[in-house]
Structures are given as structure tokens and as C-alpha cells.
């Protein structure tokens, strides 16, 4: 899977480990379900702490960090678009 960042850069998850890809899959689901950016950040923290398949905590690599920041930006954009004036 490839993520395009706001600046046009592309992050390819093929370069990530299975633990990181699993976390991103979880976060893709949460991205559309959370009702705040803080809620999304909480899910990120939980996912990184839990890891994948009992693997334990997963570190935040530069690529994973950039994708998570982009996802957070998209959450904020979705929430601001859904606000009624």
C-alpha cells in the first residue's frame, strides 16, 4: 500500500515491517471512526503499545511516523468538514 502525503511524497508500506503494516491497518479503520484528533492519537498510542500478534511495543520509524501524521491531518480535515456552521 502506498500513502501519499500532503507534500506529494509517497510512503510505500512495502518498506515497513509486518508489525508496522498491521498497525497502519488498525489505524485506517480508526481514522474514520474517531470523533477527535485526540481520540485518534489515543488509538495510535494503544496500537503502538500492543504491537502485532503479541509482539509487544512497536517503535515509531520515520516512515510510520510520517504516515501517522498524515492520517492525523486527514482526521482533522474530516472533522472540520463535518462541523455545522
PEWOGI-V919837 format. One record per run of one state. SS is the DSSP state (a for helix, b for strand, c for the rest). FROM is the first residue (numbers start at 0). LEN is the number of residues. Records with the same first field share a line. If there is no record, write none. Layout:
# PEWOGI-V919837
SS=FROM-LEN, FROM-LEN
This chain:
# PEWOGI-V919837
c=0-1, 4-5, 15-2, 33-3, 50-11, 82-3
b=1-3, 9-3
a=12-3, 17-16, 36-14, 61-21
